[in-house]
Amino acid sequence: MSQEYETILYRKESGTATICLNRPEAFNAFTAQMNKDIIHSLRQAEKDDGVRSIMITGAGKAFCAGEDLGGVDEKTNHAAFLRKRYHPMLKALKNTSKPVTAAVNGTAAGAGMSLALACDFRLVKPDVKFVSAFTGIGLIPDTGFLYMLPRVIGYAKAMELAVLGKPLTGKEAFQLGLATEMIEPPEWEEKTVQFTDKLAAMPTTAVSLIKRYMIDSMHEPLDEFLEKEAQAQRIAGATADHKEGLAAFKEKRTAQFTGK
């Protein structure tokens, strides 16, 4: 199944919706239309019960080179620009209940790095580059970069990457815990599909609740969070997937989760 978009390719296969940024001639740099297409495709995947996992990747040599600076000049109101263009995309990523994997096939720079950080998992090739790039044009890292990066790799390394702009390779990202898996190029297609297939085969409600409350746990008092945890476990415990998981455990077989 596929859906036509102007700046991305969208397809659904085996329970995974793949969003492929498709401006390879511009290293998949963001435009206003691409922001809209990503938001729409995320919402499409969210409302489709047949989608249980989402993957974002890039066409050609890059994952995403960040904003296409052709549309930015000294008159740009950067606050309004972010609120209109990038904040809705970031919120759409965080609001989707389904796990989102960034398959970082090439350079992720500027807001492209932020896009990868906003995903739940990151798969990388050893030689890809993550580049902050913002201070090189006199700006701060945006699109949630300063919120997400220190939560993943800690303050000291995040500060180094944000201020100094030193590129981080896929291998280094994996060693820092920023990347979930490092995949050699000959195995890229096979291994990325295996990873998203595994996510799509997991108990969907439980994964959704983990995603939602993992984020909440970073800023809520323990007592408040424990009550949310209890309510979340009540919801997960009422699913058919929980019943299947228990039955499979007792029968010493592999559980077949259906996402219900």
C-alpha positions in Angstrom: 0.0 0.0 0.0 1.3 3.5 -0.9 0.2 7.1 -0.5 1.2 9.9 -2.9 3.0 12.9 -1.3 5.1 15.7 -2.9 8.3 15.4 -0.8 8.2 12.0 0.8 7.4 8.4 -0.1 5.0 6.5 2.1 4.4 2.8 2.1 2.9 0.3 4.4 4.2 -3.3 4.6 4.1 -6.0 7.3 2.7 -3.7 9.9 5.3 -0.9 9.4 4.7 2.4 7.7 7.8 3.8 6.1 8.2 7.5 5.6 11.1 8.2 3.2 12.2 11.8 2.8 12.4 12.2 -0.9 14.4 15.3 -1.9 17.7 13.5 -2.7 18.9 16.3 -5.0 18.9 18.6 -1.9 20.0 15.9 0.6 16.4 15.7 1.8 16.5 19.2 3.3 13.3 20.4 4.9 10.8 22.6 3.1 7.4 23.8 4.3 5.8 21.1 2.2 8.0 18.4 3.6 7.1 19.4 7.2 3.4 19.2 6.2 3.9 15.9 4.4 5.6 14.3 7.4 2.9 15.5 9.8 0.1 14.2 7.5 1.9 10.8 7.0 2.4 10.4 10.8 -1.3 11.1 11.4 -2.2 8.6 8.6 -0.1 5.9 10.2 -1.5 6.7 13.7 -5.1 6.2 12.6 -4.3 3.0 10.6 -4.8 0.0 12.9 -2.8 -2.0 10.4 0.3 0.1 11.3 2.1 -1.0 14.4 5.5 0.6 13.8 6.8 3.6 11.8 10.2 4.0 10.2 11.6 7.3 8.9 14.6 7.3 6.5 16.0 9.2 3.6 16.3 8.7 -0.2 19.8 8.9 -1.7 23.0 9.6 0.2 21.6 11.6 3.2 19.1 11.2 5.9 18.2 14.9 6.2 20.5 17.9 5.8 18.2 20.1 7.9 16.4 23.2 6.8 16.7 24.3 3.1 18.3 27.7 3.9 17.2 29.1 0.5 14.1 30.2 2.2 15.8 31.8 5.3 17.3 35.3 5.4 18.0 38.1 7.9 14.3 39.1 7.9 13.2 35.6 9.1 11.3 35.6 12.4 12.9 32.5 13.8 10.5 32.0 16.7 7.4 32.2 14.4 9.3 30.0 11.9 9.8 27.3 14.5 6.2 27.5 15.9 4.7 27.2 12.4 7.0 24.7 10.7 8.9 22.5 13.2 7.0 22.4 16.5 3.9 20.8 14.9 6.1 18.1 13.3 7.9 17.4 16.6 4.6 17.2 18.5 3.2 14.8 15.8 6.2 12.6 16.3 5.9 12.5 20.1 2.1 12.2 20.1 1.9 9.1 17.8 1.3 6.1 20.0 3.4 3.9 17.7 7.2 3.4 18.0 9.1 5.5 15.5 12.5 4.3 14.2 14.9 6.6 12.4 16.9 4.6 9.9 19.8 7.0 9.5 21.1 6.0 6.1 23.4 9.1 5.7 24.2 12.5 7.1 21.7 13.9 9.7 22.5 17.6 10.1 20.8 20.5 11.9 17.1 19.9 12.1 17.7 16.6 10.4 19.7 15.5 13.5 16.8 16.8 15.7 14.4 14.7 13.6 16.4 11.6 14.4 16.6 12.5 18.1 12.9 12.9 18.2 12.4 9.3 17.1 12.2 6.4 19.7 15.0 4.4 18.1 17.9 5.1 15.8 19.6 2.7 13.4 22.8 3.8 11.9 25.5 2.9 9.4 29.0 3.1 10.9 30.2 6.1 8.8 27.1 8.3 8.8 27.5 11.7 10.3 25.4 13.5 12.9 26.1 17.2 12.8 24.6 20.0 15.0 25.5 22.7 12.5 23.5 25.5 14.2 26.3 27.5 15.8 28.0 27.7 12.4 25.2 30.1 11.3 24.9 31.8 14.6 21.8 29.9 15.9 21.0 27.5 18.7 20.1 23.9 18.0 16.3 23.7 17.7 13.4 21.4 17.0 13.8 19.9 20.5 17.5 19.2 20.1 18.5 20.8 23.5 15.6 18.9 25.2 16.3 15.5 23.8 20.0 15.1 23.4 21.1 15.5 27.0 18.4 13.1 28.1 19.9 10.5 25.8 23.7 11.0 26.2 24.1 13.3 29.2 24.9 17.0 29.7 28.7 17.0 29.0 28.7 15.3 25.7 25.5 17.0 24.6 27.0 20.4 25.4 30.1 19.5 23.3 28.0 18.5 20.3 25.7 21.5 20.5 28.3 24.2 21.0 31.4 22.9 19.2 29.5 21.3 16.3 31.9 18.4 16.0 30.5 15.7 13.8 29.5 12.4 15.4 29.9 9.2 13.4 27.4 6.4 13.4 29.9 4.3 15.3 30.4 6.9 17.9 26.7 7.4 18.2 26.3 3.7 18.9 29.1 3.7 21.5 27.4 6.7 23.3 24.0 4.9 23.3 22.5 7.4 20.9 21.9 4.7 18.3 20.1 1.5 19.0 21.9 -0.6 16.4 24.9 -0.1 14.1 24.4 -1.9 10.8 27.0 -2.5 8.1 25.9 -1.2 4.6 25.6 -4.6 2.9 23.0 -5.6 5.6 21.2 -2.3 5.8 18.0 -3.1 4.0 17.6 -6.5 5.6 18.4 -5.5 9.2 16.3 -2.3 9.2 13.3 -4.3 8.0 14.0 -7.0 10.7 14.1 -4.3 13.4 10.8 -2.7 12.4 9.2 -6.1 11.9 10.1 -7.0 15.4 8.5 -3.8 16.8 5.4 -4.4 14.7 5.1 -7.9 16.2 5.2 -6.7 19.8 2.2 -6.0 22.1 1.1 -2.7 20.6 -0.8 -1.2 23.6 2.1 -2.0 26.0 4.6 -0.4 23.7 2.4 2.7 23.3 2.1 3.1 27.1 5.8 2.6 27.6 6.5 5.4 25.1 4.0 7.8 26.6 5.0 7.3 30.2 8.7 7.1 29.7 8.6 10.7 28.6 6.4 11.7 31.5 8.8 10.0 34.0 11.5 12.5 33.2 9.8 15.5 34.7 7.1 14.3 37.1 7.3 13.6 40.8 7.6 9.9 41.7 4.2 9.7 43.5 2.4 11.2 40.5 4.2 8.9 38.1 3.5 5.8 40.1 -0.2 6.4 39.9 0.1 6.8 36.1 2.1 3.6 36.0 -0.7 1.8 37.9 -3.3 3.0 35.5 -1.2 2.1 32.5 -0.7 -1.4 33.8 -4.5 -1.7 34.3 -5.0 -0.8 30.6 -2.2 -3.2 29.4 -3.6 -6.0 31.6 -7.0 -5.8 29.9 -5.6 -6.4 26.4 -5.8 -9.6 24.4 -2.1 -9.4 23.9 -1.6 -9.7 27.7 -3.8 -12.8 27.7 -1.8 -14.2 24.8 1.5 -13.5 26.5 0.5 -15.2 29.7 -0.8 -18.3 27.7 2.4 -18.5 25.7 4.5 -18.3 28.8 2.6 -21.1 30.5 2.6 -23.2 27.4 6.3 -22.5 26.7 5.8 -21.2 23.2 6.4 -17.9 21.4 3.6 -15.4 21.9 1.7 -14.2 18.7 0.6 -10.7 19.5 -2.1 -9.1 17.4 -2.0 -5.5 18.7 -5.4 -5.9 20.4 
